[in-house]
Amino acid sequence: MGSNCTKGDSDENIIRPRFTIGKEYQELPNQFTGEGVLKTISWKATITRQQLEAKRIEFWRTRSTGRRHIWLAIKSAIESDPATAKLLLEMNEIKLKNDSITHCEDAHGTIYDIPPYIVNDPIYFPNEKKVMVPKPSLIENELITLKIRRTGKEHDTEIQIETKNLSRVLKEIYAEKDGLDPETLRLFFSGKELKDDQALSSYYVRNEMVVQAFVRAS
């Protein structure tokens, strides 16, 4: 999985890998799931939600071709809403080869193939009973350390901050540490952009979690 080629290759020479998952895996012609750049062909298989999550974890851990920061950007995009996903791809100069995140190309011409089951769930999970998942409790204030990760920078920047602070405060601290203009910064956590006027606690951030940083061209 994760084959690549260069811009010198024509689209006709790109061989799409055949991905399968679980028993009786089947892609459904002319049926689609998701919206925008996250739209993929629909699929079904005899697989549980837990097994699918394990397969997804395995997929991200075993990417050996391509560039690590591009894989991270694609993963963040998949975990986002369609509008944010499109923005993340654009900020990392990732092009879509077929208007879907399942087939991407970076600025160096490397191709990144993503199976539909990494992006979207199957049309149903066999024999699954609906379970109400409780929302994590909101902690009004806690002193935590966040890891700010930025494309092109080798190491994360650690920032200690109280969760009662607005996201704008985190942005300003990070900008000062790394010599950046805070007006050019955009911060994302769990696929969502941190809004300047929202408290960090409203995003359920916890100690040692990673926040993605992107710098807009000024």
C-alpha positions in Angstrom: 0.0 0.0 0.0 1.1 3.6 -0.4 2.6 3.3 -3.9 4.2 6.4 -5.5 5.3 7.8 -8.8 6.7 11.0 -10.2 5.1 13.8 -12.3 6.9 12.3 -15.3 4.5 9.4 -15.2 1.2 9.8 -17.1 -2.0 9.2 -15.3 -2.5 6.1 -17.5 0.7 4.6 -16.0 -0.5 4.9 -12.4 -1.6 1.5 -11.1 -4.1 1.9 -8.3 -3.4 -0.7 -5.6 -6.2 -3.0 -4.7 -7.2 -2.6 -1.1 -9.2 -5.1 0.9 -10.3 -5.3 4.4 -12.1 -8.1 6.4 -14.2 -10.8 4.9 -16.4 -10.2 1.8 -15.0 -6.8 1.2 -16.9 -5.1 -1.6 -16.8 -1.6 -3.1 -20.2 -0.5 -4.4 -20.2 1.0 -7.9 -22.0 4.3 -8.3 -22.5 4.6 -4.5 -20.6 7.2 -2.5 -20.1 8.2 1.1 -18.9 11.4 2.6 -18.8 15.0 1.2 -16.3 17.2 -0.5 -12.7 16.0 -0.6 -13.7 13.3 1.8 -16.2 11.7 -0.6 -15.3 8.1 -1.5 -16.9 5.1 -3.1 -19.1 3.3 -0.6 -18.0 -0.1 0.7 -19.1 -3.0 2.9 -17.4 -5.9 4.6 -17.9 -8.3 7.5 -16.0 -6.3 10.0 -16.6 -4.8 13.4 -16.0 -1.2 14.4 -13.1 -2.3 16.6 -11.5 -4.3 13.8 -11.8 -1.4 11.5 -10.1 1.0 13.9 -7.3 -1.5 14.4 -6.8 -1.6 10.6 -6.7 2.1 10.4 -4.1 2.4 13.1 -2.0 -0.3 11.3 -2.3 1.7 8.1 -1.0 4.9 9.5 1.8 3.2 11.3 3.1 1.3 8.3 3.5 4.1 5.7 7.0 3.8 4.4 6.9 5.7 1.1 6.3 9.4 0.7 7.0 12.2 3.2 6.0 11.9 6.8 4.6 15.4 7.1 2.4 14.8 4.1 1.0 11.6 5.6 0.3 13.5 8.9 -1.5 16.3 6.9 -3.6 13.7 5.1 -4.5 12.0 8.3 -5.4 15.3 10.0 -7.6 16.1 6.9 -9.4 12.8 7.1 -10.2 13.4 10.8 -11.6 16.8 9.9 -14.9 18.1 8.4 -14.8 18.5 4.6 -14.1 22.3 4.6 -11.2 22.0 7.1 -9.9 19.0 5.2 -9.8 21.0 2.0 -7.9 23.8 3.8 -5.4 21.4 5.3 -4.6 19.9 1.9 -4.2 23.3 0.3 -1.9 24.5 3.0 0.3 21.5 2.5 0.3 21.8 -1.3 -1.5 18.5 -1.7 -3.4 18.0 -4.9 -6.2 15.6 -5.5 -5.8 13.4 -8.6 -9.5 12.4 -8.8 -11.2 15.0 -6.7 -11.0 12.7 -3.7 -8.5 12.4 -0.9 -8.1 8.7 -1.8 -5.6 9.6 -4.5 -3.3 12.6 -3.7 -0.1 14.1 -5.1 2.4 16.3 -3.1 4.5 19.2 -4.5 7.3 16.8 -5.4 5.0 14.5 -7.5 4.7 11.7 -5.1 1.4 9.8 -5.1 -0.4 8.9 -1.9 -3.2 6.3 -2.2 -5.7 6.0 0.6 -8.2 3.1 0.8 -11.9 4.2 1.1 -12.1 2.3 4.5 -9.5 4.7 6.0 -11.6 7.7 5.1 -15.2 6.5 5.6 -17.0 3.8 7.5 -18.9 1.0 5.7 -22.5 1.5 4.8 -23.2 -0.5 8.0 -21.5 -2.6 10.7 -23.1 -6.1 10.8 -24.8 -7.1 14.0 -23.8 -3.9 15.7 -25.9 -2.5 18.5 -26.0 1.3 18.9 -24.1 2.3 22.1 -24.3 5.8 23.5 -20.7 7.1 24.0 -20.5 9.6 26.9 -18.9 12.9 26.0 -15.7 13.5 27.9 -16.2 15.7 31.0 -15.3 19.4 30.6 -12.5 20.5 32.9 -12.8 24.2 33.4 -9.2 24.8 34.2 -6.0 22.7 34.3 -2.3 23.4 33.8 -1.2 21.3 30.9 1.6 21.0 28.4 0.7 21.0 24.7 3.0 19.9 21.8 2.7 22.2 18.8 3.7 20.4 15.6 4.4 22.4 12.4 5.1 21.1 8.9 8.8 21.5 8.0 10.0 21.8 11.6 11.8 18.8 13.0 10.8 19.0 16.6 7.6 19.9 18.4 7.4 23.0 20.5 6.1 22.4 24.0 4.0 25.0 25.7 2.7 25.0 29.2 -0.7 26.7 29.5 -3.9 26.7 31.5 -7.0 25.4 29.7 -9.0 28.4 30.8 -7.0 30.5 28.4 -8.4 31.4 25.0 -6.9 29.8 21.9 -5.5 33.2 20.9 -3.2 33.1 24.0 -1.7 29.8 22.9 -1.2 31.1 19.4 0.5 34.2 20.7 2.8 32.3 23.0 3.8 29.9 20.2 4.3 32.7 17.7 6.7 34.5 20.2 8.6 31.3 20.9 9.1 30.5 17.2 9.5 34.1 15.9 6.3 34.0 13.9 3.5 36.5 13.2 0.5 35.3 15.1 -1.8 36.7 12.4 -0.4 34.1 9.9 -0.9 31.2 12.3 -3.8 28.7 12.3 -4.0 26.0 15.0 -5.9 22.7 14.7 -6.7 20.0 17.2 -8.5 16.7 16.4 -9.3 18.0 12.9 -10.9 21.3 14.2 -9.5 24.8 13.9 -9.0 26.5 17.3 -11.0 29.7 17.2 -9.3 32.7 18.9 -12.2 33.5 21.1 -12.8 30.0 22.4 -11.2 28.6 25.6 -8.9 25.7 25.2 -11.1 23.7 27.6 -13.9 23.8 25.1 -11.9 21.6 22.8 -11.3 19.0 25.5 -7.5 19.2 25.2 -5.5 17.2 27.7 -1.9 17.1 28.8 0.7 16.1 26.2 -1.7 16.3 23.3 -0.6 17.5 19.9 -1.9 20.7 18.2 -1.1 21.1 14.5 0.2 24.6 13.4 0.1 26.0 9.9 1.5 29.2 8.7 -0.3 31.2 6.0 1.6 33.1 3.4 1.7 36.7 4.5 
